[in-house]
Amino acid sequence: MALQIGDTAPDFTAETTEGPTDFHDWIGDSWAVLFSHPRDFTPVCTTELGYLAKIKPEFDRRNVKVIGLSVDPVDNHSKWAADIEETQGQAPNYPIIGDADFNVSKLYGMLPASVEGDPTQRTPADNQTVRNVFVVGPDKKIKLILVYPMTTGRNFDEVLRVIDSLQLTAKHKVATPVNWQQGDNVIIAGSVSDDEAKATYPDGWESPRPYIRIVQQPS
């Protein structure tokens, strides 16, 4: 079965560029982003890893840990990191999983269970489905799944925007409308009755339709 939002993120132990890591223990009480790559030394992924390293302080500020994955041995990652630093101006400053046995890729439904063999003999096209972003909450539940083609670089500013929404809506009974940005108005969740909403928002709300109740973003 494919993983879905709300499922528990599969736990695993894997070798990373920062040593052996148990995923759930590593997350702890934080949020986490796991993003995957089909092979080392691929051009689009090189740009992604460098950009994410540059904006990692934004994830830190939100109590979000970042971990990468590539279907290559960990030893290759250190060589790739040198290329990333030289071409993108910043080396990865977060762990990268060496998924040489395909274990994590299979657990997360990115590769078929039948895949086996030497990962260095596979081409990026063989692993093209290993291009996901998973956002995991402190409860170890999957909150977001994004899947990108190999030819399209990921938008990590959008990932940050979604995390802002996820963290806000986990704390308050609201939803965020289209193209919402931090500080914009929000929508009272449909699970909240009007009587409940009046207690929380005594000044009322804007309601162009009965099912749309717009209020300022809670602090």
C-alpha positions as CSV (number, residue, x, y, z in Angstrom):
1,M,0.0,0.0,0.0
2,A,1.3,3.5,-0.9
3,L,1.9,5.8,2.0
4,Q,-0.7,8.4,2.6
5,I,-1.1,11.6,4.7
6,G,-1.9,10.6,8.2
7,D,0.1,7.3,8.1
8,T,2.9,6.7,10.6
9,A,6.2,7.4,8.8
10,P,8.0,4.1,8.6
11,D,10.9,3.9,11.1
12,F,14.3,2.7,10.0
13,T,17.9,2.6,10.9
14,A,20.3,3.7,8.2
15,E,23.9,4.9,7.6
16,T,24.2,8.6,6.9
17,T,26.9,11.1,6.4
18,E,26.6,11.9,10.2
19,G,26.7,8.2,11.3
20,P,24.0,5.6,11.9
21,T,20.6,7.1,12.4
22,D,17.4,5.7,13.8
23,F,14.7,7.9,12.1
24,H,12.1,8.2,14.8
25,D,14.7,8.8,17.5
26,W,16.4,11.3,15.3
27,I,13.1,13.2,14.9
28,G,12.5,13.3,18.6
29,D,10.1,16.2,19.4
30,S,10.8,18.0,16.2
31,W,9.2,18.2,12.8
32,A,11.2,16.6,10.0
33,V,11.7,16.8,6.2
34,L,12.9,13.7,4.3
35,F,13.7,14.4,0.7
36,S,15.1,11.8,-1.7
37,H,17.3,11.6,-4.8
38,P,17.8,8.9,-7.5
39,R,21.6,9.0,-7.6
40,D,24.5,11.2,-6.5
41,F,26.1,13.6,-9.0
42,T,22.7,14.4,-10.7
43,P,22.4,18.0,-11.9
44,V,19.0,19.0,-10.6
45,C,19.6,17.4,-7.2
46,T,22.9,19.1,-6.9
47,T,21.1,22.5,-7.1
48,E,18.5,21.4,-4.6
49,L,21.0,20.2,-2.0
50,G,22.9,23.4,-2.2
51,Y,19.9,25.6,-1.9
52,L,18.5,23.7,1.0
53,A,21.8,24.1,2.8
54,K,21.6,27.8,2.4
55,I,18.1,28.1,3.8
56,K,18.5,25.5,6.6
57,P,18.4,28.2,9.3
58,E,14.8,28.8,8.3
59,F,14.0,25.1,9.0
60,D,15.9,25.3,12.3
61,R,13.8,28.3,13.3
62,R,10.7,26.3,12.8
63,N,12.0,23.3,14.8
64,V,12.3,21.3,11.6
65,K,15.1,18.8,11.0
66,V,16.2,18.0,7.5
67,I,17.6,14.7,6.2
68,G,18.4,13.8,2.6
69,L,18.5,10.4,0.9
70,S,20.2,9.1,-2.2
71,V,20.4,5.6,-3.6
72,D,24.2,5.5,-3.4
73,P,26.7,4.5,-0.7
74,V,27.5,7.1,2.0
75,D,31.1,7.2,0.7
76,N,29.9,8.8,-2.5
77,H,28.0,11.4,-0.7
78,S,31.1,13.1,0.7
79,K,32.5,13.4,-2.8
80,W,29.2,14.8,-4.1
81,A,29.2,17.3,-1.2
82,A,32.5,18.8,-2.5
83,D,30.9,19.3,-5.9
84,I,27.8,20.9,-4.3
85,E,29.9,23.3,-2.3
86,E,32.0,24.3,-5.3
87,T,29.1,24.7,-7.7
88,Q,26.3,26.0,-5.4
89,G,28.3,27.8,-2.8
90,Q,27.2,25.7,0.2
91,A,27.9,22.1,1.1
92,P,25.1,20.1,2.7
93,N,24.8,20.9,6.5
94,Y,22.4,18.1,7.3
95,P,22.7,14.3,7.1
96,I,22.2,12.4,3.9
97,I,21.2,8.7,4.0
98,G,23.1,6.2,2.0
99,D,20.3,3.9,0.8
100,A,22.5,1.5,-1.0
101,D,20.3,-1.5,0.0
102,F,17.2,0.3,-1.2
103,N,15.6,-0.3,2.2
104,V,14.2,3.2,2.9
105,S,13.2,3.7,-0.8
106,K,11.1,0.5,-0.5
107,L,9.7,1.3,2.9
108,Y,8.4,4.7,1.6
109,G,7.1,3.2,-1.7
110,M,9.6,5.0,-3.9
111,L,11.0,1.8,-5.4
112,P,9.4,-1.6,-5.9
113,A,10.1,-4.3,-3.3
114,S,11.7,-6.4,-6.1
115,V,14.6,-4.0,-6.6
116,E,18.0,-5.5,-5.7
117,G,21.6,-5.5,-6.7
118,D,24.5,-3.0,-6.9
119,P,23.1,0.6,-6.6
120,T,26.1,2.0,-8.5
121,Q,25.1,-0.1,-11.5
122,R,21.7,1.6,-11.7
123,T,21.1,4.8,-13.6
124,P,19.2,7.8,-12.3
125,A,16.4,6.9,-14.7
126,D,16.2,3.5,-13.0
127,N,15.5,5.4,-9.7
128,Q,13.5,8.3,-11.1
129,T,10.7,7.6,-8.7
130,V,13.0,8.5,-5.7
131,R,12.2,12.2,-5.9
132,N,9.9,12.7,-2.9
133,V,9.5,15.1,-0.1
134,F,7.9,13.9,3.1
135,V,7.1,16.2,6.0
136,V,6.7,14.3,9.3
137,G,5.3,15.8,12.5
138,P,6.5,15.2,16.0
139,D,3.8,12.5,16.3
140,K,5.7,10.7,13.5
141,K,2.7,11.0,11.2
142,I,3.2,12.0,7.6
143,K,1.8,15.5,7.0
144,L,2.8,16.1,3.4
145,I,3.9,14.1,0.4
146,L,5.3,15.8,-2.7
147,V,6.6,13.9,-5.7
148,Y,8.7,15.6,-8.4
149,P,9.9,14.5,-11.8
150,M,13.7,14.4,-12.4
151,T,13.6,17.4,-14.7
152,T,11.9,19.8,-12.3
153,G,13.8,21.2,-9.3
154,R,11.9,21.3,-6.0
155,N,10.6,24.5,-4.5
156,F,11.8,24.5,-0.9
157,D,10.3,27.9,-0.3
158,E,7.0,26.3,-0.9
159,V,7.9,23.5,1.6
160,L,8.6,26.2,4.2
161,R,5.2,27.8,3.4
162,V,3.4,24.5,3.9
163,I,5.2,23.8,7.1
164,D,4.1,27.3,8.4
165,S,0.5,26.3,7.5
166,L,0.9,22.8,9.1
167,Q,2.3,24.2,12.3
168,L,-0.4,26.9,12.5
169,T,-3.3,24.6,11.8
170,A,-1.9,22.0,14.3
171,K,-2.1,24.6,17.0
172,H,-5.3,26.5,16.1
173,K,-8.6,25.2,14.6
174,V,-8.1,27.0,11.3
175,A,-7.3,26.3,7.7
176,T,-5.2,28.4,5.3
177,P,-6.6,29.6,1.9
178,V,-5.0,29.5,-1.5
179,N,-1.6,31.1,-1.8
180,W,-1.6,31.9,2.0
181,Q,1.5,33.4,3.4
182,Q,2.5,33.9,7.1
183,G,0.4,36.7,8.5
184,D,-2.5,36.5,6.0
185,N,-6.1,35.9,7.0
186,V,-7.2,32.3,7.6
187,I,-10.4,30.3,7.5
188,I,-12.1,28.9,10.6
189,A,-12.0,25.1,10.3
190,G,-15.2,23.4,9.2
191,S,-15.1,21.2,12.3
192,V,-15.8,24.3,14.4
193,S,-19.4,25.3,15.0
194,D,-20.5,28.9,14.9
195,D,-21.2,28.8,18.6
196,E,-17.6,27.6,19.3
197,A,-16.2,30.1,16.8
198,K,-18.0,33.0,18.7
199,A,-16.2,32.0,21.9
200,T,-12.8,32.2,20.1
201,Y,-13.6,35.1,17.9
202,P,-16.0,37.4,19.8
203,D,-15.5,40.2,17.2
204,G,-17.0,37.9,14.6
205,W,-15.7,37.0,11.1
206,E,-16.1,37.9,7.5
207,S,-18.4,35.4,5.8
208,P,-19.0,35.7,2.1
209,R,-20.8,32.4,2.3
210,P,-22.0,30.5,5.4
211,Y,-19.3,27.9,5.0
212,I,-16.5,30.5,4.5
213,R,-15.5,32.2,7.8
214,I,-12.5,34.4,7.5
215,V,-10.5,35.8,10.4
216,Q,-7.1,37.2,11.2
217,Q,-4.4,34.7,11.7
218,P,-4.2,33.7,15.4
219,S,-0.9,34.6,17.0
